[in-house]
Amino acid sequence: MPSDLSAAGEESIRQPALPGGGGVSTTTLTYEVRRARGLARVLDYVELTKPKISALVLLTVVVGAIVGGWGLPDVSRLLHTLFGTALVAASASAWDQWLEKDRDARMSRTAARPLPSGRLTAGEVIWFGVVTDRKSTRLNSSHTDISRMPSS
């Protein structure tokens, strides 16, 4: 199905008429375009978290929990730790991209990232960094029993 860009900036998709004269309504197309844009927005935030680096961080948490505890850790505590660590990594990646936005815009390898490309604004990245940082701090502090930690 060919598509073009209308003067108003909305994507126009030409659909063949259905047998009996029916076609696809403009409302349905508008919904699909908005849905696609919403998904693209979510993917921009996912890209902001640098998922490959975060996955490696989470792998080291699992290995550290197994080795440090001399066996399999409590699953509930491990899941909370992984989720909290994922939020910390997401926050750190967002702050890193905010701090490096000018350099990223000049480098071909990083120019297509959400912030330098303009898909996300600096304010949105700051908001994301603050929210993920606060959530990770609350989650990690509420599931850490300091009294059970070994003393030096």
DSSP file (Angstrom, degrees, kcal/mol; ACC not computed):
  #  RESIDUE AA STRUCTURE BP1 BP2  ACC     N-H-->O    O-->H-N    N-H-->O    O-->H-N    TCO  KAPPA ALPHA  PHI   PSI    X-CA   Y-CA   Z-CA
    1    1 A M              0   0    0      0, 0.0    14,-0.1     0, 0.0     2,-0.1   0.000 360.0 360.0 360.0 116.4    0.0    0.0    0.0
    2    2 A P        -     0   0    0      0, 0.0    12,-1.1     0, 0.0     2,-0.3  -0.382 360.0-166.0 -70.3 151.6    1.6    3.2   -1.0
    3    3 A S  E     -A   13   0A   0     10,-0.2     2,-0.3    -2,-0.1    10,-0.2  -0.964   7.9-175.7-135.1 154.6    1.6    6.1    1.4
    4    4 A D  E     -A   12   0A   0      8,-1.5     8,-2.0    -2,-0.3     2,-0.6  -0.885  30.1-107.5-139.5 172.6    2.3    9.8    1.1
    5    5 A L  E     -A   11   0A   0     -2,-0.3     6,-0.2     6,-0.2     5,-0.0  -0.918  32.6-143.2-108.1 121.0    2.6   12.8    3.4
    6    6 A S    >   -     0   0    0      4,-1.9     3,-1.7    -2,-0.6     6,-0.0  -0.243  29.8-101.1 -76.5 169.5   -0.3   15.3    3.2
    7    7 A A  T 3  S+     0   0    0      1,-0.3    -1,-0.1     2,-0.1    -2,-0.0   0.797 122.3  57.6 -61.2 -29.7    0.2   19.1    3.5
    8    8 A A  T 3  S-     0   0    0      2,-0.1    -1,-0.3     1,-0.1     3,-0.1   0.546 116.9-112.8 -80.3  -6.3   -1.0   18.9    7.1
    9    9 A G  S <  S+     0   0    0     -3,-1.7     2,-0.3     1,-0.3    -2,-0.1   0.461  74.8 130.6  90.5  -0.2    1.7   16.4    8.0
   10   10 A E        -     0   0    0      1,-0.1    -4,-1.9    -5,-0.0     2,-0.4  -0.665  64.2-112.3 -87.0 143.3   -0.7   13.5    8.6
   11   11 A E  E     -A    5   0A   0     -2,-0.3     2,-0.6    -6,-0.2    -6,-0.2  -0.595  29.0-155.0 -75.7 130.8    0.1   10.2    7.0
   12   12 A S  E     -A    4   0A   0     -8,-2.0    -8,-1.5    -2,-0.4     2,-0.5  -0.938   7.1-166.5-111.2 121.7   -2.4    9.4    4.3
   13   13 A I  E     -A    3   0A   0     -2,-0.6     2,-0.6   -10,-0.2   -10,-0.2  -0.932  12.7-143.2-111.9 124.3   -2.9    5.7    3.5
   14   14 A R        -     0   0    0    -12,-1.1    -2,-0.0    -2,-0.5     0, 0.0  -0.767  19.6-172.2 -90.3 122.2   -4.8    4.7    0.4
   15   15 A Q        -     0   0    0     -2,-0.6     9,-0.1     9,-0.1     2,-0.1  -0.906  26.2-114.0-111.9 138.7   -6.9    1.6    0.9
   16   16 A P        -     0   0    0      0, 0.0     8,-0.1     0, 0.0     2,-0.1  -0.422  41.6 -99.0 -68.3 148.0   -8.7   -0.1   -1.9
   17   17 A A        -     0   0    0      6,-0.1     6,-0.3    -2,-0.1     5,-0.1  -0.377  37.6-120.9 -65.5 144.0  -12.5    0.0   -1.7
   18   18 A L    >   -     0   0    0      4,-4.8     3,-1.5     1,-0.1     4,-0.3  -0.492  41.2 -81.4 -81.0 155.5  -14.1   -3.1   -0.3
   19   19 A P  T 3  S+     0   0    0      0, 0.0     3,-0.4     0, 0.0    -1,-0.1  -0.329 120.8  36.0 -55.4 136.8  -16.6   -5.1   -2.3
   20   20 A G  T 3  S-     0   0    0      1,-0.2    -2,-0.1    -3,-0.1    -3,-0.0   0.522 132.4 -74.9  93.2   6.9  -20.0   -3.4   -2.0
   21   21 A G  S <  S+     0   0    0     -3,-1.5    -1,-0.2     1,-0.3     2,-0.1   0.403  92.0 135.9  89.4  -3.9  -18.5    0.1   -1.9
   22   22 A G        +     0   0    0     -3,-0.4    -4,-4.8    -4,-0.3    -1,-0.3  -0.392  24.6 169.9 -78.0 157.5  -17.2    0.0    1.7
   23   23 A G        -     0   0    0     -6,-0.3     2,-0.4    -2,-0.1    -6,-0.1  -0.780  42.2 -67.9-146.4-169.9  -13.8    1.3    2.6
   24   24 A V        -     0   0    0     -2,-0.2    -9,-0.1    -9,-0.1     2,-0.1  -0.772  53.3-121.6 -92.0 133.4  -11.7    2.0    5.6
   25   25 A S     >  -     0   0    0     -2,-0.4     4,-1.9     1,-0.1     5,-0.1  -0.361  12.1-123.8 -75.1 154.1  -12.9    5.0    7.7
   26   26 A T  H  > S+     0   0    0      1,-0.2     4,-2.9     2,-0.2     5,-0.2   0.854 112.4  59.1 -62.1 -36.0  -10.7    8.0    8.3
   27   27 A T  H  > S+     0   0    0      1,-0.2     4,-2.3     2,-0.2    -1,-0.2   0.909 105.1  48.7 -61.3 -42.6  -11.3    7.5   12.1
   28   28 A T  H  > S+     0   0    0      2,-0.2     4,-2.3     1,-0.2    -1,-0.2   0.913 113.0  47.4 -63.9 -43.0   -9.7    4.0   11.8
   29   29 A L  H  X S+     0   0    0     -4,-1.9     4,-2.6     2,-0.2    -2,-0.2   0.912 110.9  51.1 -65.8 -41.7   -6.7    5.3    9.9
   30   30 A T  H  X S+     0   0    0     -4,-2.9     4,-2.5     1,-0.2    -1,-0.2   0.911 110.5  49.9 -61.0 -42.4   -6.2    8.2   12.3
   31   31 A Y  H  X S+     0   0    0     -4,-2.3     4,-2.6    -5,-0.2    -2,-0.2   0.920 111.1  48.9 -61.6 -44.5   -6.3    5.7   15.2
   32   32 A E  H  X S+     0   0    0     -4,-2.3     4,-2.3     2,-0.2    -2,-0.2   0.894 111.4  49.1 -65.3 -39.7   -3.8    3.4   13.5
   33   33 A V  H  X S+     0   0    0     -4,-2.6     4,-2.3     2,-0.2    -1,-0.2   0.930 113.3  46.8 -64.4 -45.1   -1.4    6.4   12.8
   34   34 A R  H  X S+     0   0    0     -4,-2.5     4,-2.5     1,-0.2    -2,-0.2   0.897 111.8  51.3 -62.9 -40.2   -1.7    7.6   16.4
   35   35 A R  H  X S+     0   0    0     -4,-2.6     4,-2.4     2,-0.2    -1,-0.2   0.910 110.0  49.0 -63.6 -42.2   -1.1    4.0   17.6
   36   36 A A  H  X S+     0   0    0     -4,-2.3     4,-2.2     1,-0.2    -2,-0.2   0.901 112.1  48.5 -64.7 -40.5    2.0    3.7   15.4
   37   37 A R  H  X S+     0   0    0     -4,-2.3     4,-2.0     2,-0.2    -2,-0.2   0.891 110.3  52.0 -65.9 -38.9    3.3    7.0   16.7
   38   38 A G  H  X S+     0   0    0     -4,-2.5     4,-2.1     2,-0.2    -2,-0.2   0.903 110.2  48.1 -63.0 -42.1    2.7    6.0   20.3
   39   39 A L  H  X S+     0   0    0     -4,-2.4     4,-2.4     1,-0.2    -2,-0.2   0.901 110.0  52.2 -65.1 -40.7    4.6    2.7   19.8
   40   40 A A  H  X S+     0   0    0     -4,-2.2     4,-1.7     1,-0.2    -1,-0.2   0.883 108.5  51.8 -62.0 -37.4    7.5    4.7   18.2
   41   41 A R  H  X S+     0   0    0     -4,-2.0     4,-1.8     2,-0.2    -2,-0.2   0.916 108.9  49.2 -65.2 -44.4    7.5    7.0   21.3
   42   42 A V  H  X S+     0   0    0     -4,-2.1     4,-2.2     1,-0.2    -2,-0.2   0.916 110.0  51.9 -60.6 -43.4    7.7    4.0   23.6
   43   43 A L  H  X S+     0   0    0     -4,-2.4     4,-2.6     1,-0.2    -1,-0.2   0.830 104.7  56.8 -65.0 -31.3   10.5    2.6   21.6
   44   44 A D  H  X S+     0   0    0     -4,-1.7     4,-1.7     2,-0.2    -1,-0.2   0.913 108.5  46.5 -63.8 -41.9   12.4    5.9   21.8
   45   45 A Y  H  X S+     0   0    0     -4,-1.8     4,-0.9     2,-0.2    -2,-0.2   0.882 111.6  51.4 -67.9 -36.8   12.2    5.7   25.6
   46   46 A V  H >< S+     0   0    0     -4,-2.2     3,-1.0     1,-0.2     4,-0.3   0.929 109.4  50.2 -63.5 -43.9   13.4    2.0   25.5
   47   47 A E  H >< S+     0   0    0     -4,-2.6     3,-1.5     1,-0.3    -1,-0.2   0.850 102.3  62.3 -61.8 -33.6   16.3    3.1   23.3
   48   48 A L  H 3< S+     0   0    0     -4,-1.7    -1,-0.3     1,-0.3    49,-0.2   0.792  97.9  57.8 -60.7 -28.7   17.1    5.8   25.8
   49   49 A T  T << S-     0   0    0     -3,-1.0    -1,-0.3    -4,-0.9     5,-0.2   0.521 103.6-131.1 -81.2  -5.3   17.8    3.1   28.4
   50   50 A K    <>  -     0   0    0     -3,-1.5     4,-2.3    -4,-0.3     3,-0.5   0.983  24.4-162.7  49.9  70.1   20.5    1.4   26.3
   51   51 A P  H  > S+     0   0    0      0, 0.0     4,-2.3     0, 0.0     5,-0.2   0.777  79.9  56.3 -59.2 -31.8   18.9   -2.0   26.7
   52   52 A K  H  > S+     0   0    0      2,-0.2     4,-1.6     1,-0.2     5,-0.1   0.930 111.7  42.7 -67.0 -43.2   22.0   -4.0   25.6
   53   53 A I  H  > S+     0   0    0     -3,-0.5     4,-2.0     1,-0.2    -1,-0.2   0.913 114.0  52.1 -67.1 -41.9   24.2   -2.4   28.3
   54   54 A S  H  X S+     0   0    0     -4,-2.3     4,-2.6    -5,-0.2    -2,-0.2   0.882 105.7  54.9 -61.9 -38.5   21.4   -2.7   30.8
   55   55 A A  H  X S+     0   0    0     -4,-2.3     4,-2.0     1,-0.2    -1,-0.2   0.899 107.9  49.1 -62.7 -39.8   21.1   -6.5   30.1
   56   56 A L  H  X S+     0   0    0     -4,-1.6     4,-2.0     2,-0.2    -1,-0.2   0.891 109.9  51.6 -66.5 -38.3   24.8   -7.0   30.7
   57   57 A V  H  X S+     0   0    0     -4,-2.0     4,-1.6     1,-0.2    -2,-0.2   0.927 110.4  48.7 -61.1 -45.0   24.5   -5.1   34.0
   58   58 A L  H  X S+     0   0    0     -4,-2.6     4,-2.1     1,-0.2    -2,-0.2   0.860 107.7  55.1 -65.9 -34.9   21.5   -7.3   35.1
   59   59 A L  H  X S+     0   0    0     -4,-2.0     4,-2.5     1,-0.2    -1,-0.2   0.911 106.9  50.2 -62.9 -41.9   23.5  -10.4   34.1
   60   60 A T  H  X S+     0   0    0     -4,-2.0     4,-2.6     1,-0.2    -1,-0.2   0.844 107.5  54.7 -66.4 -31.4   26.3   -9.3   36.4
   61   61 A V  H  X S+     0   0    0     -4,-1.6     4,-2.4     2,-0.2    -2,-0.2   0.932 109.6  46.7 -64.7 -45.2   23.8   -8.8   39.2
   62   62 A V  H  X S+     0   0    0     -4,-2.1     4,-2.1     2,-0.2    -2,-0.2   0.941 114.9  45.7 -62.9 -47.5   22.5  -12.3   38.9
   63   63 A V  H  X S+     0   0    0     -4,-2.5     4,-2.9     1,-0.2     5,-0.3   0.921 113.5  50.2 -62.0 -43.4   26.0  -13.8   38.8
   64   64 A G  H  X S+     0   0    0     -4,-2.6     4,-2.7     1,-0.2     5,-0.2   0.880 109.7  50.9 -62.3 -38.0   27.0  -11.7   41.8
   65   65 A A  H  X S+     0   0    0     -4,-2.4     4,-1.2     2,-0.2    -1,-0.2   0.882 114.1  44.1 -67.6 -37.7   24.0  -12.8   43.7
   66   66 A I  H  <>S+     0   0    0     -4,-2.1     5,-2.4    -5,-0.2     4,-0.4   0.945 120.2  39.2 -72.1 -48.0   24.7  -16.4   43.1
   67   67 A V  H ><5S+     0   0    0     -4,-2.9     3,-1.0     1,-0.2    -2,-0.2   0.924 117.4  49.1 -68.9 -44.7   28.4  -16.2   43.8
   68   68 A G  H 3<5S+     0   0    0     -4,-2.7    -1,-0.2    -5,-0.3    -2,-0.2   0.786 115.7  43.5 -67.6 -27.3   28.1  -13.9   46.7
   69   69 A G  T 3<5S-     0   0    0     -4,-1.2    -1,-0.2     2,-0.3    -2,-0.2   0.383 107.4-122.8 -98.8   4.1   25.4  -15.9   48.4
   70   70 A W  T < 5S+     0   0    0     -3,-1.0     2,-0.3    -4,-0.4    -3,-0.2   0.896  83.0   5.6  56.1  44.1   27.1  -19.3   47.7
   71   71 A G  S   <S-     0   0    0     -5,-2.4    -2,-0.3    -6,-0.2    -1,-0.1  -0.912 113.7 -19.0 146.3-170.9   24.1  -20.6   45.9
   72   72 A L        -     0   0    0     -2,-0.3     3,-0.1     1,-0.1    -6,-0.1  -0.474  63.8-137.5 -70.1 130.4   20.8  -19.6   44.5
   73   73 A P        -     0   0    0      0, 0.0     2,-0.2     0, 0.0    -1,-0.1  -0.297  38.1 -72.7 -80.2 169.5   19.4  -16.4   46.2
   74   74 A D     >  -     0   0    0      1,-0.1     4,-2.5    -2,-0.1     5,-0.2  -0.468  44.4-139.8 -59.7 125.9   15.8  -15.9   47.3
   75   75 A V  H  > S+     0   0    0     -2,-0.2     4,-2.7     1,-0.2     5,-0.2   0.894  98.3  50.9 -62.1 -43.3   13.8  -15.4   44.1
   76   76 A S  H  > S+     0   0    0      1,-0.2     4,-2.2     2,-0.2    -1,-0.2   0.929 113.1  45.1 -61.3 -45.9   11.7  -12.6   45.3
   77   77 A R  H  > S+     0   0    0      1,-0.2     4,-2.4     2,-0.2    -1,-0.2   0.897 113.2  51.3 -65.5 -39.7   14.6  -10.6   46.6
   78   78 A L  H  X S+     0   0    0     -4,-2.5     4,-2.8     2,-0.2    -2,-0.2   0.918 109.7  49.2 -64.2 -43.2   16.5  -11.3   43.3
   79   79 A L  H  X S+     0   0    0     -4,-2.7     4,-2.5     2,-0.2     5,-0.2   0.909 112.3  48.0 -63.9 -41.9   13.6  -10.1   41.2
   80   80 A H  H  X S+     0   0    0     -4,-2.2     4,-2.6    -5,-0.2    -1,-0.2   0.910 112.8  49.2 -63.3 -40.7   13.2   -6.9   43.2
   81   81 A T  H  X S+     0   0    0     -4,-2.4     4,-2.6     2,-0.2    -2,-0.2   0.908 111.4  49.1 -64.7 -42.1   17.0   -6.3   43.0
   82   82 A L  H  X S+     0   0    0     -4,-2.8     4,-2.4     2,-0.2    -2,-0.2   0.916 112.7  46.9 -64.5 -43.1   16.9   -6.9   39.2
   83   83 A F  H  X S+     0   0    0     -4,-2.5     4,-2.0     2,-0.2    -2,-0.2   0.927 114.2  47.4 -65.5 -44.1   14.0   -4.5   38.7
   84   84 A G  H  X S+     0   0    0     -4,-2.6     4,-2.0     1,-0.2    -2,-0.2   0.900 113.2  48.5 -62.9 -40.8   15.6   -1.8   40.9
   85   85 A T  H  X S+     0   0    0     -4,-2.6     4,-2.8     2,-0.2    -1,-0.2   0.876 107.8  55.0 -67.4 -37.8   18.9   -2.2   39.1
   86   86 A A  H  X S+     0   0    0     -4,-2.4     4,-2.3     1,-0.2    -1,-0.2   0.896 108.9  48.5 -61.2 -39.8   17.2   -2.0   35.7
   87   87 A L  H  X S+     0   0    0     -4,-2.0     4,-2.4     2,-0.2    -2,-0.2   0.890 110.8  50.2 -67.3 -38.9   15.6    1.3   36.8
   88   88 A V  H  X S+     0   0    0     -4,-2.0     4,-2.7     2,-0.2    -2,-0.2   0.933 112.1  47.7 -62.8 -45.5   19.1    2.6   38.0
   89   89 A A  H  X S+     0   0    0     -4,-2.8     4,-2.3     2,-0.2    -2,-0.2   0.890 111.4  50.9 -63.2 -39.5   20.6    1.6   34.7
   90   90 A A  H  X S+     0   0    0     -4,-2.3     4,-2.2     2,-0.2    -1,-0.2   0.920 112.0  47.1 -63.5 -43.8   17.8    3.3   32.8
   91   91 A S  H  X S+     0   0    0     -4,-2.4     4,-2.6     2,-0.2     5,-0.2   0.930 112.0  49.4 -63.6 -46.1   18.2    6.5   34.8
   92   92 A A  H  X S+     0   0    0     -4,-2.7     4,-2.4     1,-0.2    -2,-0.2   0.891 111.5  49.5 -61.7 -40.4   22.0    6.5   34.3
   93   93 A S  H  X S+     0   0    0     -4,-2.3     4,-2.4     2,-0.2    -1,-0.2   0.898 110.7  49.8 -66.3 -40.2   21.6    5.9   30.6
   94   94 A A  H  X S+     0   0    0     -4,-2.2     4,-2.0     2,-0.2    -2,-0.2   0.937 113.0  45.9 -63.7 -46.2   19.1    8.8   30.3
   95   95 A W  H  X S+     0   0    0     -4,-2.6     4,-2.7     1,-0.2    -2,-0.2   0.896 111.5  53.1 -64.1 -39.3   21.4   11.2   32.2
   96   96 A D  H  X S+     0   0    0     -4,-2.4     4,-2.1    -5,-0.2    -1,-0.2   0.926 110.5  46.5 -61.0 -45.1   24.4   10.1   30.2
   97   97 A Q  H  < S+     0   0    0     -4,-2.4    -1,-0.2     2,-0.2    -2,-0.2   0.846 111.9  51.4 -69.2 -31.7   22.6   10.8   26.9
   98   98 A W  H >< S+     0   0    0     -4,-2.0     3,-1.0     1,-0.2     4,-0.2   0.933 112.3  45.8 -67.0 -45.0   21.4   14.2   28.3
   99   99 A L  H 3< S+     0   0    0     -4,-2.7     3,-0.3     1,-0.2    -2,-0.2   0.851 119.5  41.0 -65.5 -33.6   24.9   15.1   29.3
  100  100 A E  T 3X S+     0   0    0     -4,-2.1     4,-3.2    -5,-0.2     5,-0.3   0.234  79.4 114.6 -98.6  12.6   26.4   14.0   25.9
  101  101 A K  H <> S+     0   0    0     -3,-1.0     4,-1.8     1,-0.2    -1,-0.2   0.852  77.0  48.1 -57.6 -39.6   23.6   15.3   23.7
  102  102 A D  H  > S+     0   0    0     -3,-0.3     4,-0.9    -4,-0.2    -1,-0.2   0.925 116.0  43.0 -69.0 -43.5   25.8   17.9   21.9
  103  103 A R  H >> S+     0   0    0      1,-0.2     4,-1.1     2,-0.2     3,-0.8   0.913 112.3  54.2 -66.2 -42.3   28.6   15.4   21.2
  104  104 A D  H 3< S+     0   0    0     -4,-3.2     3,-0.4     1,-0.2     6,-0.3   0.863 103.5  56.4 -59.9 -35.6   26.1   12.7   20.2
  105  105 A A  H 3< S+     0   0    0     -4,-1.8    -1,-0.2    -5,-0.3    -2,-0.2   0.785 108.5  47.6 -67.6 -26.5   24.5   15.1   17.6
  106  106 A R  H << S+     0   0    0     -4,-0.9     2,-0.5    -3,-0.8    -1,-0.2   0.649  97.9  80.0 -88.8 -17.0   28.0   15.5   15.9
  107  107 A M  S >X S-     0   0    0     -4,-1.1     4,-1.7    -3,-0.4     3,-0.6  -0.791  70.4-145.9 -97.5 131.4   28.8   11.8   15.7
  108  108 A S  T 34 S+     0   0    0     -2,-0.5     4,-0.4     1,-0.2    -1,-0.1   0.853  98.9  56.8 -62.4 -34.0   27.3    9.7   13.0
  109  109 A R  T 34 S+     0   0    0      1,-0.2    -1,-0.2     2,-0.1     3,-0.1   0.831 121.2  26.1 -66.4 -31.4   27.1    6.7   15.2
  110  110 A T  T X4 S+     0   0    0     -3,-0.6     3,-1.7    -6,-0.3    -2,-0.2   0.451  92.6  95.0-113.5  -2.7   25.0    8.4   17.8
  111  111 A A  T 3< S+     0   0    0     -4,-1.7    -3,-0.1     1,-0.3    -2,-0.1   0.752  82.2  58.3 -64.0 -24.1   23.2   11.2   15.9
  112  112 A A  T 3  S+     0   0    0     -4,-0.4    -1,-0.3    -3,-0.1    -2,-0.1   0.417  78.0 118.6 -88.2   2.4   20.1    9.0   15.4
  113  113 A R  S <> S-     0   0    0     -3,-1.7     4,-2.1    -9,-0.2     6,-0.3  -0.265  82.1-102.1 -63.9 158.9   19.6    8.5   19.2
  114  114 A P  T  4>S+     0   0    0      0, 0.0     6,-2.1     0, 0.0     5,-1.2   0.834 115.2  43.5 -56.4 -39.1   16.2    9.9   20.5
  115  115 A L  T >45S+     0   0    0      4,-0.2     3,-1.1     2,-0.2     7,-0.1   0.970 116.6  41.1 -76.7 -53.9   17.6   13.1   22.0
  116  116 A P  T 345S+     0   0    0      0, 0.0    -1,-0.2     0, 0.0    -4,-0.1   0.828 114.9  53.5 -65.3 -27.2   20.0   14.4   19.4
  117  117 A S  T 3<5S-     0   0    0     -4,-2.1    -2,-0.2     1,-0.0    -5,-0.1   0.622 113.8-118.4 -80.5 -11.6   17.6   13.5   16.6
  118  118 A G  T < 5S+     0   0    0     -3,-1.1    -3,-0.2    -4,-0.4     3,-0.1   0.510  81.7 120.2  89.1   4.9   14.8   15.5   18.2
  119  119 A R  S   <S+     0   0    0     -5,-1.2     2,-0.3    -6,-0.3    -4,-0.2   0.807  84.3  28.9 -71.6 -27.7   12.5   12.6   18.8
  120  120 A L  S    S-     0   0    0     -6,-2.1    -2,-0.3   -76,-0.1     2,-0.2  -0.965  86.0-130.2-125.9 147.8   12.7   13.3   22.6
  121  121 A T     >  -     0   0    0     -2,-0.3     4,-2.0     1,-0.1     5,-0.2  -0.512  25.7-110.7 -91.2 164.6   13.3   16.7   24.1
  122  122 A A  H  > S+     0   0    0      1,-0.2     4,-2.5     2,-0.2     5,-0.2   0.887 119.9  54.6 -60.1 -39.1   15.9   17.5   26.8
  123  123 A G  H  > S+     0   0    0      1,-0.2     4,-2.6     2,-0.2    -1,-0.2   0.883 106.9  49.8 -62.4 -39.6   13.0   18.0   29.3
  124  124 A E  H  > S+     0   0    0      2,-0.2     4,-2.4     1,-0.2    -1,-0.2   0.889 111.4  48.5 -67.0 -38.5   11.5   14.6   28.6
  125  125 A V  H  X S+     0   0    0     -4,-2.0     4,-2.5     2,-0.2    -2,-0.2   0.905 112.2  48.6 -68.8 -41.0   14.9   12.9   29.1
  126  126 A I  H  X S+     0   0    0     -4,-2.5     4,-2.6     2,-0.2     5,-0.2   0.937 111.8  49.9 -62.3 -46.2   15.5   14.8   32.3
  127  127 A W  H  X S+     0   0    0     -4,-2.6     4,-2.7     1,-0.2     5,-0.2   0.924 111.7  48.3 -57.3 -46.2   11.9   13.8   33.5
  128  128 A F  H  X S+     0   0    0     -4,-2.4     4,-2.5     1,-0.2     5,-0.3   0.908 111.7  49.9 -62.0 -43.0   12.6   10.2   32.6
  129  129 A G  H  X S+     0   0    0     -4,-2.5     4,-1.8     2,-0.2    -2,-0.2   0.903 113.2  45.5 -63.3 -41.9   16.0   10.3   34.4
  130  130 A V  H  X S+     0   0    0     -4,-2.6     4,-2.7     2,-0.2     5,-0.2   0.940 114.5  47.4 -66.8 -47.6   14.4   11.8   37.6
  131  131 A V  H  X S+     0   0    0     -4,-2.7     4,-2.5     1,-0.2     5,-0.2   0.930 114.3  45.3 -63.2 -46.6   11.4    9.4   37.7
  132  132 A T  H  X S+     0   0    0     -4,-2.5     4,-2.1    -5,-0.2    -1,-0.2   0.868 113.7  51.1 -66.9 -34.2   13.5    6.2   37.1
  133  133 A D  H  X S+     0   0    0     -4,-1.8     4,-2.3    -5,-0.3    -2,-0.2   0.942 112.3  45.1 -65.8 -47.3   16.0    7.3   39.7
  134  134 A R  H  X S+     0   0    0     -4,-2.7     4,-2.4     1,-0.2    -2,-0.2   0.915 114.0  49.0 -64.0 -42.8   13.4    8.0   42.3
  135  135 A K  H  X S+     0   0    0     -4,-2.5     4,-2.6    -5,-0.2     5,-0.2   0.905 111.9  49.0 -64.2 -40.5   11.5    4.8   41.6
  136  136 A S  H  X S+     0   0    0     -4,-2.1     4,-2.9    -5,-0.2     5,-0.3   0.900 110.5  50.7 -66.5 -39.2   14.8    2.8   41.8
  137  137 A T  H  X S+     0   0    0     -4,-2.3     4,-2.4     2,-0.2     5,-0.2   0.935 113.3  45.2 -63.5 -46.0   15.8    4.4   45.1
  138  138 A R  H  X S+     0   0    0     -4,-2.4     4,-1.9     2,-0.2    -2,-0.2   0.929 116.2  45.9 -63.1 -45.2   12.4    3.7   46.7
  139  139 A L  H  X S+     0   0    0     -4,-2.6     4,-1.0    -5,-0.2    -2,-0.2   0.945 115.8  44.6 -65.1 -47.9   12.3    0.1   45.4
  140  140 A N  H  < S+     0   0    0     -4,-2.9     3,-0.3     1,-0.2    -1,-0.2   0.887 115.1  47.4 -66.6 -38.4   15.9   -0.7   46.4
  141  141 A S  H >< S+     0   0    0     -4,-2.4     3,-0.7    -5,-0.3    -1,-0.2   0.817 110.2  52.9 -74.0 -27.9   15.6    0.9   49.8
  142  142 A S  H 3< S+     0   0    0     -4,-1.9    -1,-0.2    -5,-0.2    -2,-0.2   0.673 114.5  41.4 -80.2 -15.1   12.3   -0.8   50.6
  143  143 A H  T 3< S+     0   0    0     -4,-1.0     2,-0.5    -3,-0.3    -1,-0.2   0.116  94.3  93.4-118.3  21.5   13.7   -4.3   49.8
  144  144 A T    <   -     0   0    0     -3,-0.7     2,-1.0    -4,-0.1     3,-0.1  -0.966  57.2-158.0-117.1 124.2   17.1   -4.1   51.4
  145  145 A D    >   -     0   0    0     -2,-0.5     3,-1.5     1,-0.2     4,-0.2  -0.823   8.5-175.2-101.3  95.9   17.6   -5.3   54.9
  146  146 A I  G >  S+     0   0    0     -2,-1.0     3,-1.6     1,-0.3    -1,-0.2   0.800  78.5  66.2 -63.8 -29.6   20.7   -3.4   56.1
  147  147 A S  G 3  S+     0   0    0      1,-0.3    -1,-0.3    -3,-0.1    -2,-0.0   0.717  99.2  52.9 -66.6 -18.7   20.7   -5.3   59.5
  148  148 A R  G <  S+     0   0    0     -3,-1.5    -1,-0.3     2,-0.1    -2,-0.2   0.446  86.3 104.9 -95.3  -0.8   21.4   -8.6   57.6
  149  149 A M  S <  S-     0   0    0     -3,-1.6     2,-0.1    -4,-0.2    -3,-0.0  -0.562  80.5-107.0 -80.7 143.8   24.5   -7.2   55.7
  150  150 A P        -     0   0    0      0, 0.0     2,-0.2     0, 0.0    -1,-0.1  -0.422  32.6-129.5 -68.2 143.2   27.9   -8.3   57.0
  151  151 A S              0   0    0     -2,-0.1     0, 0.0     1,-0.1     0, 0.0  -0.607 360.0 360.0 -90.8 155.6   29.9   -5.6   58.8
  152  152 A S              0   0    0     -2,-0.2    -1,-0.1     0, 0.0     0, 0.0   0.461 360.0 360.0 -83.3 360.0   33.4   -4.7   58.0
